[in-house]
């Protein structure tokens, strides 16, 4: 940790000379986990999202059918089952605050 800032600066200077694709090609033969940082639109469009069925269609009162992100981690003995859509902004605030007053 003593020289963290200097090391970070040196690594960034070297990496700046390469594209993400070039670095990925160089790291893969050594099994270095790496990948592009994607924005939300790019991440959702990635083929692995469809292959792993990560998007879940749910009925949202007042909004109709929406797509949400399903469970990313899949456990064989205790599979997640997202039955309810995510709450609307502030939907549970009163209940949570009331539970804190007790």
C-alpha positions in Angstrom: 0.0 0.0 0.0 2.9 2.3 0.5 3.6 2.8 -3.2 0.0 2.1 -4.5 -0.4 5.5 -6.2 2.9 5.2 -8.0 2.2 1.6 -9.1 -1.3 2.5 -10.3 0.2 5.4 -12.4 2.9 3.2 -13.9 0.4 0.4 -14.8 -2.0 2.9 -16.4 0.8 4.4 -18.4 1.7 1.0 -19.9 -1.9 -0.1 -20.5 -2.8 3.2 -22.2 -0.8 2.1 -25.2 -3.2 -0.8 -25.9 -6.9 -1.3 -26.7 -9.0 -3.4 -24.5 -9.1 -6.1 -27.2 -5.3 -6.2 -27.5 -4.9 -6.5 -23.7 -7.6 -9.2 -23.6 -5.8 -11.2 -26.3 -2.5 -10.9 -24.4 -3.9 -11.9 -21.0 -6.1 -14.8 -22.1 -3.2 -17.3 -22.7 -2.1 -16.7 -19.1 -5.7 -17.2 -17.7 -5.8 -13.7 -16.4 -9.5 -12.8 -15.8 -10.2 -9.6 -17.7 -12.8 -8.0 -19.8 -14.2 -4.7 -21.0 -16.1 -2.5 -18.6 -19.5 -2.1 -20.2 -22.3 0.4 -19.7 -25.7 -0.9 -18.9 -26.9 -1.0 -22.5 -23.8 -3.0 -23.6 -24.0 -5.3 -20.7 -27.7 -6.2 -21.3 -26.9 -6.8 -25.0 -24.1 -9.2 -24.3 -24.8 -12.8 -25.6 -24.2 -14.3 -22.1 -27.3 -12.4 -20.7 -29.5 -14.3 -23.1 -27.6 -17.6 -22.8 -27.9 -17.5 -19.0 -31.5 -16.2 -19.1 -30.6 -13.3 -16.8 -33.5 -11.1 -17.9 -36.9 -11.9 -16.3 -40.2 -10.6 -17.6 -42.5 -9.5 -14.7 -45.9 -7.8 -14.4 -45.6 -4.5 -12.6 -48.8 -2.9 -11.3 -49.3 0.4 -13.1 -46.5 -0.2 -15.6 -47.4 -3.5 -17.3 -44.9 -6.1 -18.3 -41.3 -5.1 -17.5 -37.9 -6.8 -17.8 -35.7 -7.0 -14.7 -32.4 -8.6 -14.0 -32.9 -12.0 -12.6 -30.7 -13.9 -10.1 -27.1 -13.9 -11.4 -25.9 -16.6 -9.0 -27.6 -20.0 -9.6 -27.6 -22.5 -6.8 -28.9 -26.0 -7.5 -30.3 -26.8 -4.1 -31.7 -23.4 -3.4 -32.6 -21.8 -6.7 -33.8 -18.2 -6.5 -37.3 -17.5 -7.8 -38.1 -13.8 -8.3 -41.8 -13.9 -8.0 -42.3 -10.2 -7.2 -41.2 -7.3 -9.3 -38.9 -4.7 -7.7 -40.8 -2.2 -5.6 -41.5 1.3 -6.9 -39.6 4.2 -5.4 -40.8 4.7 -1.9 -43.3 1.8 -2.0 -42.2 0.3 1.2 -40.8 3.4 3.0 -43.7 3.8 5.4 -43.6 0.1 6.5 -39.8 0.2 7.0 -40.0 3.4 9.0 -42.9 2.1 11.1 -40.9 -1.1 11.9 -38.0 1.0 13.2 -40.2 2.9 15.6 -41.1 -0.2 17.6 
